[in-house]
């Protein structure tokens, strides 16, 4: 299970196309995450500068940095899932016969799907409930920071569905559904 792009056999054309579409979603999400992470860093540096150098703290920096950190972390969930880097008992599962690996992978995907649907539904409820709650320093309503929860769930569900489609295309091959090289198509 190395990190090379050498997958055994020829990949079906449709699997490659689906994987490339998933890659576009991943790259877009990654760019947004990197921008948010960089912005968070700049906000924290400005906050430290304002507090300790200028001696006039910018109270909004802590709130904005916290929201950016949370958004960056939640966006990372779909990226990790796309890269097949989510938690799993890979050492044990990859020792199983290929047919059992596929069954375990589909069961794992089903559990993730159920969790993400619950996350989206509860996240939508949280966003609706937070419309009258405001951040004290910035004054923004809390439904904006909370909106990452259903957004993250939807992005992850999209990546999961695309991953399941790729896995289904590979059913007759000798490629393990846990092969992390599948995320590099």
C-alpha positions as CSV (number, residue, x, y, z in Angstrom):
1,X,0.0,0.0,0.0
2,X,2.6,2.5,-1.1
3,X,2.0,6.0,-2.4
4,X,2.9,5.3,-6.0
5,X,0.4,5.5,-8.8
6,X,0.9,1.9,-10.0
7,X,-2.5,0.3,-9.7
8,X,-2.8,-3.3,-10.9
9,X,-4.7,-3.7,-14.2
10,X,-6.5,-1.2,-16.3
11,X,-9.0,1.1,-14.6
12,X,-12.4,1.3,-16.2
13,X,-12.8,4.6,-18.0
14,X,-15.9,5.6,-16.0
15,X,-14.0,5.1,-12.7
16,X,-11.2,7.4,-13.9
17,X,-13.7,10.1,-14.9
18,X,-15.6,9.9,-11.6
19,X,-12.3,10.0,-9.7
20,X,-11.2,13.1,-11.6
21,X,-14.5,14.9,-10.8
22,X,-14.0,14.0,-7.1
23,X,-10.5,15.4,-7.5
24,X,-11.8,18.7,-8.7
25,X,-14.1,18.9,-5.7
26,X,-11.1,18.0,-3.4
27,X,-8.8,20.6,-5.0
28,X,-11.4,23.4,-4.7
29,X,-12.1,22.5,-1.1
30,X,-8.3,22.4,-0.4
31,X,-7.8,25.8,-1.9
32,X,-10.6,27.3,0.2
33,X,-9.1,25.5,3.3
34,X,-5.6,26.9,2.6
35,X,-6.9,30.4,2.1
36,X,-8.9,30.2,5.4
37,X,-5.8,28.8,7.2
38,X,-3.6,31.6,5.9
39,X,-6.3,34.2,6.8
40,X,-6.6,32.7,10.3
41,X,-2.8,33.0,10.7
42,X,-2.8,36.6,9.6
43,X,-5.7,37.4,11.9
44,X,-3.9,35.8,14.9
45,X,-0.7,37.7,14.0
46,X,-2.6,40.9,13.8
47,X,-4.4,40.2,17.1
48,X,-1.1,39.6,18.9
49,X,0.4,42.7,17.3
50,X,-2.5,44.9,18.3
51,X,-2.6,43.5,21.8
52,X,1.1,43.5,22.7
53,X,2.8,46.0,20.4
54,X,0.1,48.7,19.9
55,X,-1.4,48.0,23.3
56,X,-4.9,48.3,21.8
57,X,-6.4,44.8,21.5
58,X,-8.6,44.0,18.5
59,X,-11.3,42.0,20.2
60,X,-12.8,40.6,16.9
61,X,-9.6,38.7,16.0
62,X,-10.2,35.9,18.5
63,X,-13.7,35.2,17.2
64,X,-12.7,35.4,13.6
65,X,-9.7,33.1,14.1
66,X,-11.9,30.6,15.9
67,X,-14.5,30.5,13.1
68,X,-11.8,30.2,10.5
69,X,-10.1,27.3,12.4
70,X,-13.4,25.5,12.7
71,X,-14.3,26.0,9.1
72,X,-10.8,24.8,8.0
73,X,-11.1,21.7,10.2
74,X,-14.6,20.8,8.9
75,X,-13.6,21.3,5.3
76,X,-10.7,18.9,5.9
77,X,-13.2,16.1,6.6
78,X,-14.2,15.7,2.9
79,X,-10.5,16.0,1.8
80,X,-9.4,13.2,4.1
81,X,-12.3,11.0,3.0
82,X,-11.5,11.7,-0.7
83,X,-7.9,10.6,0.0
84,X,-9.1,7.5,1.7
85,X,-7.3,8.6,4.8
86,X,-10.2,8.3,7.2
87,X,-9.9,6.1,10.2
88,X,-10.1,2.4,9.5
89,X,-8.4,-0.8,10.7
90,X,-6.4,-1.0,7.4
91,X,-3.8,-3.4,8.6
92,X,-6.3,-6.0,9.6
93,X,-8.8,-5.3,6.7
94,X,-6.1,-5.4,4.0
95,X,-5.2,-8.9,5.1
96,X,-8.7,-10.2,4.3
97,X,-9.7,-11.6,0.9
98,X,-10.7,-9.0,-1.6
99,X,-14.4,-9.8,-1.5
100,X,-14.4,-9.3,2.3
101,X,-12.5,-6.0,1.9
102,X,-15.2,-4.8,-0.4
103,X,-17.9,-5.7,2.1
104,X,-16.1,-4.1,4.9
105,X,-15.5,-1.0,2.8
106,X,-19.2,-0.7,1.8
107,X,-20.3,-1.2,5.5
108,X,-17.8,1.5,6.5
109,X,-19.2,3.8,3.8
110,X,-22.7,3.1,5.0
111,X,-21.8,4.1,8.5
112,X,-20.1,7.3,7.4
113,X,-23.1,8.1,5.2
114,X,-25.6,7.7,8.1
115,X,-23.4,9.9,10.3
116,X,-23.1,12.6,7.7
117,X,-26.8,12.6,7.0
118,X,-27.4,13.0,10.7
119,X,-24.8,15.8,10.8
120,X,-26.4,17.6,7.9
121,X,-29.9,17.4,9.4
122,X,-28.8,18.5,12.9
123,X,-26.5,21.1,11.4
124,X,-29.4,22.6,9.5
125,X,-31.4,22.7,12.8
126,X,-28.4,24.4,14.5
127,X,-28.1,27.0,11.7
128,X,-31.8,27.8,12.0
129,X,-31.7,28.0,15.8
130,X,-28.7,30.3,15.8
131,X,-30.2,33.1,13.7
132,X,-30.9,35.1,16.8
133,X,-27.5,34.4,18.5
134,X,-24.7,36.9,17.8
135,X,-20.9,36.9,18.3
136,X,-20.3,39.5,20.9
137,X,-17.3,41.2,19.3
138,X,-18.1,40.9,15.6
139,X,-21.9,41.1,15.8
140,X,-22.4,38.4,13.2
141,X,-25.2,35.9,13.7
142,X,-24.0,32.5,14.7
143,X,-25.8,30.8,11.8
144,X,-22.9,31.8,9.6
145,X,-20.3,30.0,11.6
146,X,-22.6,27.0,12.1
147,X,-23.4,26.8,8.4
148,X,-20.1,24.8,8.0
149,X,-21.7,21.8,9.7
150,X,-24.3,21.0,7.0
151,X,-21.9,22.2,4.2
152,X,-19.2,19.9,5.5
153,X,-21.7,17.0,5.6
154,X,-22.9,17.7,2.0
155,X,-19.3,17.9,0.7
156,X,-18.4,14.7,2.5
157,X,-21.6,12.9,1.2
158,X,-20.7,14.0,-2.3
159,X,-17.2,12.7,-2.0
160,X,-18.4,9.5,-0.4
161,X,-21.0,8.9,-3.2
162,X,-18.3,9.4,-5.8
163,X,-15.9,7.1,-4.0
164,X,-18.6,4.4,-3.8
165,X,-19.1,4.8,-7.6
166,X,-15.4,4.3,-8.2
167,X,-15.3,1.3,-5.9
168,X,-18.3,-0.2,-7.7
169,X,-16.6,0.2,-11.1
170,X,-13.6,-1.6,-9.6
171,X,-15.6,-4.6,-8.3
172,X,-14.3,-7.1,-10.8
173,X,-10.6,-6.0,-10.6
174,X,-7.9,-7.0,-8.2
175,X,-7.7,-3.5,-6.8
176,X,-8.4,-3.2,-3.0
177,X,-11.1,-0.6,-2.1
178,X,-8.7,0.5,0.6
179,X,-5.9,1.3,-1.9
180,X,-4.9,4.9,-1.2
181,X,-3.6,5.2,-4.7
182,X,-7.2,5.4,-5.9
183,X,-7.3,9.0,-4.5
184,X,-4.5,10.0,-6.9
185,X,-6.3,9.3,-10.2
